[in-house]
Amino acid sequence: MYISKIHINNFRNFTSQDILFNNGINVVIGHNNAGKTNLIKALQLVIDVEAKKRLTVDDFNKHISFLQLRTAPPRISIEVTISRGADEEDDLAMVGEWLTKLEPSYEAKLTFEFYLPESDIGEYVEMVSSISETDTRNKEKVWKILQHDFIRRYKHRIFGGLAANQALADNELLRKFDFQFLDAIRDVERDMHNGRAALLRDVLDFFMDYEIKSMPLAEKSKKEKDEEIRLRRVDFAADADILIDKLQIRMKTGKGHILSYAKETGASFEGAIPNFEADISDVEMFSALKLIIEHTTGIKIPATHNGLGYNNLIYMSLLLAKMQMNSDMDYMGGNSKVFAMLAIEEPEAHLHPAMQYKFLKFLKANRTEKKVRQIFLTTHSAHITSAVSLDEIICLGSVNGVTTVGYPGRVFPNDASKMYVQRFLDATKSEMLFAKSIILVEGIAEQLLMSQFAQYEGKSLEDGHIAVVNVGGRYFEHFLHLFDNSKANTIHKTVACVTDRDPERKRIDGKDSFRKCYPFEYQADVDVYEYRCNEVTVYDPNSNIKYFTQDNLKGKTFEYELVLCNPALELLLTASIANSKEIVEIMKLLSTAKSSKELLAKLRKGPENDRISEGIAGALTWDESDKNVAIIASRYLNSVGKGANALELAHVLQTNFDLKGTPEYAQFTIPPYLTQAISWVCP
């Protein structure tokens, strides 16, 4: 069996949401305050009998309207659905009393309710009815009444089966769940450095004489095992008594001096005299040992001297060992656990990326070996999300204060798109799952420069938690399946797709294929050429996705557009630009040239420059100003090395921006389609 769904109503950031779980690993991601911790806490309230059930006013969802609060006191309801998993043992006996759907694919439900008893509701309604609906602080006043007069009267119950039947779940059956939760604010050093810590002591007790305990019953009966272990303990106790007697002899005189102070202070009276006595067991003796780390070189280091990440790994391994102990029926008897779950907040804390991969592999192995049945991780680590499948990821978000849930593995219309995105999401590109909004771009140049363009526009992509993701071409549609909020299970984010217009042409006579052309060549000779350009998808105006591209008449590519908007800006001519001298010359002519022929005359002879000249001459509908700018943009485009130039341009644009307000600052104009994209994701 496995927990297949949780419905959370009115708990913290959740108003009324269903979250579906996988039978295995569940990786919960989302921006800060998206509700990742609250989801684990909600799960814990239902199935962890040791968890604190008494809640506070701050545990209610505060988006409840005043009218709802005035009508009835708020209540919290958390319903967990348990389903039978494929290829797993039948746990029907454990959940039989909670069934809501019978075999073969049974379902059972557990519901946690936190509510004001019926006998107190009338008093509550009477008290809050005096608050006016027009009072600007009406909700605040209701919460104060609840805090001061009613929260102490609230009760909590866990019901099995349909909640409407109000049948209390058997506490003994609830104890069959083993829910181990390692929260983000953890002190693993305190809990494991020495054997006196409860976790390590319990684990030591279980694994003491494990070679006997783990013997198959065919080799040795339980009675024979217990007797052999008992004899070992008796033998150890005899040896321990000898050591204790030796200590008593060594302390005989010193003890007299110590206890004399007790007599003088009055601690000894009516014949009662303080003394020292000891009786030490094998586990207590082992507990006196310090946990150390021994290297292959022979160097031994106390665990207290390890890094936090290393100690986190050790502690998690102890948790899993404890879960193995809890599920051992021979050892725990009727108190043994049946269903083991592990929940970890931010397992990446203090772990190097390589260790994160290894840890995740370790968890999967424990799941495969059924040492733990279901795993829940909350994370901000793109390294972890890139190492798991899309099916194992659950994305929490928030739109206008309402929590949203997305399932990346469930959104694709075909396996081809799903496999493409799965391969694409490495540790860098997985950032798109965590960001608040996304700008998808075709290439490295846009990716490197977009943040600085936003800076020139007075905006910050970093402050807005906006990711710029280079998809390596015109492959947006694969990724948009993840985010289209008109479809079910998608991740709700604002997405801008920045793409090039890329005009092309080919001869009608079929003598060649489509090849790139200049904007001034586009549709210039329809009798000889067939033309096409990148057609962008137009989404509904209310969609969270929008495409941005260059002008339909004059646009071509990103680099071409930079110069089209800044035709005389020599700042764009970085060290990697070829033909810089020639481009500078035509830039300087721009303000004085009376015709495009003057600029064309400065181009040296060559096939591509000849084509530019021929194309400009044939652009009969273009005025001379547009032709001149197009000449410079075309020459620049043919001289740029995209990757190197983008890095250099990022540096010079940042340097220029830092000079803003000084005479040295050069005016730089961001192409309009890019300013529109930035404003879309960062209003």
Secondary structure, DSSP 8 states (H G I E B T S, - for coil): -EEEEEEEEEETTEEEEEEE--SSEEEEEESTTSSHHHHHHHHHHHH-TTS-----GGGB-TT--HHHHHHS---EEEEEEEE--TTS---HHHHGGGEEE-SSS-EEEEEEEEE--HHHHHHHHHHHTTS-TT-TTHHHHHHHHIIIIIGGG-EEEEEES-GGG--B--HHHHTTEEEEEE-SS--HHHHHSBTTSHHHHHHHHHHTTHHHHTS-TTTS-HHHHHHHHHHHHHHHHHHHHHHHHHHHHHTHHHHHHHHHHHHHHT--BTTB---------HHHHHHTSB-EEE-TTS-EEEGGGS-HHHHHHHHHHHHHHHHHHHT-HHHHGGG--SEEEEEEE-TTTT--HHHHHHHHHHHHHHHHTTSSSEEEEE---HHHHHHS-GGGEEEEEEETTEEEEE-GGG--SSHHHHHHHHHH--TTTTHHHH-SEEEEESSHHHHHHHHHHHHHTT--TTTTTEEEEE-SSS-HHHHHTTT-TTSTT----EEEEE-----EEEETTSSS--EE--TTTTTS-TTTEEEE--------TTSSEEEE---TTT---HHHHHHHHSTT-GGG--TT-TTHHHHHHHHHHTTT-SSHHHHHTTS-S-HHHHHHHHHHHH-TTS-HHHHHHHHHHHHHHTT--HHHHHHHHHHHHHHHHHTTTSTT-------HHHHHHHHHH--
